Amino acid sequence: MTGEFILEIQLHEAARSKSDLEPHLHSALHAPLEKFLSRPHKAFRAGLVNLGFELFAPNSVQPWQQALRARLQSAIETLHAGSLIVDDIQDGSRERRGEACLHRQIGMPLALNAGNWLYFSAYQQILESGAPDSVKLACVRDTTDILLRAHQGQALDLAIRAGDMNPADIPKLCRQSLEGKSGALMEFALVLGARAAMASKEQIAAARRLGRELGVNLQMFDDLGNLNLKKSTAKHLEDLSQERPSFVWWVLAERFPHCFDQFKQASRQLPDLEALSECLEKTRLLDVGRAQALQHQNDIFFSWEQSRVAHAAPALEKIQSLSQRIAHAYH
């Protein structure tokens, strides 16, 4: 799914109420978003919605289910795009998807408004999907729940410096942070797909668990990948220099508490990499963290098999393959 397709749905609704103010609205909101959403991206989460649908799809699929699936794919990419715009403002980031962040192009007030507009646009896409009211209501509730949890996770990220925490408290804190970020959004993607497939309550619960753990696992590999000092950039080291809760601090506190202070001081010397490089070599943190992330990945699919929830084997195989590719990509 391309940014252009997503935008087609979003801006079609806005264009219905044209007025004398439309040219101003276009320049202040629609045009910047059109450019932002057209930047190259993988539509990863839209693909997960599709896999969630395939996982529980009945033999006979109704036209409204197909239409809802497309709307939900667009809605989740819309939400994700909005979150990227807002995150970049909160992080003071400079670059997103190969170009300057939106707030550096059009200013923080307009960019913040555009990011928030995308959140509400996602709701509109669901409500105008043509699905039965009970299904739309369930999807709206899922959307509200995920936005609340994602903002809670972001609050932890913004407010807490891992280096100032008691190492004994860090693994639990970082787990909560990972669940509130990638875990929440991947859970959301699979659940939306399952909703369109009219999955049972038991199947929805299983999709939640699977998506949440897949998201946590993705973030584990992502956090480790950002410690590749041979390819490091300011963006890669952003979370570490700001001491955001991450899988790196989780592994450090759990497996190498005796090196905690040394690692903290090394992170505070960034962008100078010398001390951090010495610390990573001494602890072999990357190797230990990768082994732990791979074990977590194996546990995810073992638990799924043990749950005995009916599912389509081909769809699950696609999810497993995707998970393995992610692990390899961040190696």
N, C-alpha and C positions, 0 to 999 in steps of 0.2 A: 504494500500500500504506500503510495507516494504522498508527499506533503500536499501536492496539488489536489489529490482526491479528498484528503481530509478537509482542506480549505474550502473545497466546493460545497460541502455540506454546511460548514460553519457559516460562511459568508452568504450563502443563499438565504438563510433565515434572516440575517441582518439586513439584506438588501430589500426585503419585503416592504419595509417601512421607510421608503425613500422620502426625503424632504429637502428643503433648501439647505439643510445642514449636511447632507450626504457628502459633498466634496471634502468638507472638513473632517468628517468621520473617517473617510477613506484615507486621508493623509495621516491622521493621528493614530489609527488603529488597524484598518484592514491592510493597507499597503505594507507597513512594517511586518505584520504577521505573515503576509503572503511571501515576503522575501525570507523570513526566518524559517517558515515551514518547508520551503522549497530547498533548503540546504540538504546535502546528502545525509541520509540516515537509513538505518536497517529495518525500521518498523518491527523491531524485535518483539515488543509487547503485543502488537496486533497479531503477530504469528502465534503467540501463546494463547490468545483468545481463540483462535482457530483450532489449536490443539486441544484446548479445553472442550470445545464443541465436539470435535472428532472423538474424544475420549468417551463421551456418553451419548452420542447421537443415536437416535432410533433408526430402524431400517427405513422408515418412511418419514421424510422431513417435510414439514409444511412450508409454503412460500414465505409466511411471515417469520419463520425461524431463520431462514436464509437472509432475509432482509435485516432482521434484528442482529444477526451475527456481524454483518457488514457495518451496521451502525455502532455496535459495541467495539469493534476493531478501531473504528475512527475515534470513538469517545476516549478510549484509553490512550491513544497516541496524542489526542488533544490535551488530556490531563497531564501527560508526561511532558509535553512541550511547555505547558504553562509552568510546571514545576521547575524545568530547566531555567526558564527566564528568571523566576523568583530566586532560585538557588544561586544563580550567577550574581544577582544583586547582593544577596546576603554574604556571599563568599568574597565579593570584590574581585571576581574573576575577569580576565581580559579576553579570553577566546572561547568560542563554542562552535563545534562542527566546522572548523577551518576558517572561521571569520570572527570579527570582533563581536563580543556579546551584545545583545540587543540594547542593554542600558547604556553601552558605550557608543551606540549609534544614534539613538533617539533620546537619550536622557533617562535618568532613573524614574521620574514620575510617570512618564508615558509607558515605559517598559513594564513597570509594576502593574499599571492598569491593564496592559495587554495580557500579562501573565494571568492575572485574576479573571479577566474576561474569558480566557480559555477554559478555566474551571467551570464556569457557568454554562459555557457553550456545550461542554460535554453532557451536562444534565439535559440540555435542550435536545440534543441528539437522541438521547434515550427516550425522553417523553414523547417525541414525535416519530417514534419508530414504527408505529402501527401494530405493536405486539399487544396481547391482552393486558388489561390494566394490572392484574395481579403480578405478571412477569415484570412489567415496567416498574412497579412499586418495589419489588425485590431488588432490581438492579439499582434503583435510586438509593435504597437503603445501603446496599453494598458500597456504592460510590461515597455516600456520606461517611460511612464507617472508615473507609480507607483513607479519606482526606483527613479525618480527625487523627487517625493513628500516624499517618505520614507527618503531620504537623507536630505531633508529640515527639516523634523520632528526630525531626529536624531541630526541635527545641533542645533536646539533649546534645545534639551535635554542636549547636551554636553556643550553648551556655557552659559546657563542661570541658575543661582541659584535662586530658587523661594523665598528663604528667604530674598533676597536682593531687591525683586520687591515691587512696590506699591501694597498692597492687592487689590485695585480696578481693577488693570490690570490683576490679576492672572487668574480669571475664563476664560477669552477669550484666554489667552496664553495657558492655560492647555488644553482647548478644541482643539486648533490648534495642540498641541503636540499629543493628543490622536488620532486625525484624521490622522495625518501623520505617526503614527505607526500602531497600530492594525486596525484602521479604514481603512487605505489605503490597507492593505493586505487582509482583509476580503472582501472589495469591489472588489478587484482584482479577488479573488477566484470566487465570484458569477458571475462577468462579463465574465470571461473566460468560465465558464460553459454555460452561456447564448450565448456566441459566437458560441460554438460548436453546440448548439441547433438551430442556425440561427434565434435568436430572433430579433424582430423588433427594430428600433431605440428607440421607446417609452419604450419597455420592457427592453432594455439595460440601459436606464436612470433610470428606476425603480429599477433594480438590483443594480446599483451604489448606490442609496440612501439607499436601504435596507442594503447592505453589509457594507457601511461606518458607519451607525448608529449601526449596530450589533457589529462592531469592537470597536467603542467607548464604547459601553455598556460592552463588554467583558473586556476592559481595566479598566473600572470603578470598576468592581468586583475584578479584579486582584489586582489593587492598594489597595483596601480595605482589601483583603485577606492577603496582605503583612504586614498588621498591626496587625495580630494575634500574639501577643507577647508570647502566650503560646507555639507557634510552630515556633518562629522566628529563622532565621538563618542569617548569614552574607549576603547571596544572597537576602533574603527577604527584609532586611533593606537597601540594597545597594542604591536604588533610593532615599530613604528618607535621608540617611546620606549625600548623595551628592546633596540633595535639587533639584532633577530633577523635572520638571513640571509634576504633576500627579493629579489624581482626589482627592487625599487626600488634597493637597494644595488648589484645587478648592473649595472644601466644606468648608475648614477652612476659606478661605478668604471671601467667600460668606455668610456663616452662623455664623461664630465665629471670626469676625475681631478683637474683643477685646482681643482674646486669641492668636493672631498671633505671637506676640513677644515671649510669653511663649513657644509656640509650636516650634518656630524657635530655641530657646535656647535648648530645649529638644532634638531636632534632632541633634544638634551640640555636644551633650554629648554622643551620641551613640559610642560604643555599650552598655554603661550603660543605662539600661531601666527604671530606677526609675522615672526620670522626665517625660519621655514620657508616662509612665503608668498613672501617676497622671494627666497629661494633657488630656489624652483620657477619663479617668473616669470623669473628671470635665465637659468636653464638650459633652460627648456621641457622639463624631464625627462619630464613626463607625455605630451607629444606624441611625443617620441622613443621612449619606452617602448612606447606604444601601436602605433606603426608597426612596431617590432621584434616585438611580440607577434602582430600581424596577419600579418607575414611568416612567423613560426614556424608559425602556423595554416595558411597556404597550403602550406608545406613538408610538413606532416604528411600532407595528403591527396595531394599530388603523389607522395610516397614510397610511400604505400599503393598508388596506381595502378601505380607502377613495380614493385611486388613481385609482381604478377600472381597473387596468391593468390585462389582462387575464393571468391566471396562473393555475398550477395544484395544487389543494387543498391538496393532500397527501404530496407533496413536501413542501408546506408552513407549514403544520402541523409538519413535521420533523424539519424544521428550528425553529419553535416556541418551540418544545420540547427540542431541543439542547440548545437554549437560556435559557430556564428555568433550565436545568440541570447545566449550567454554573453558574447561580445565586446561586443555591443550593450548588454547590461544593465549592464556595468561602465564604459561610456563616460562 
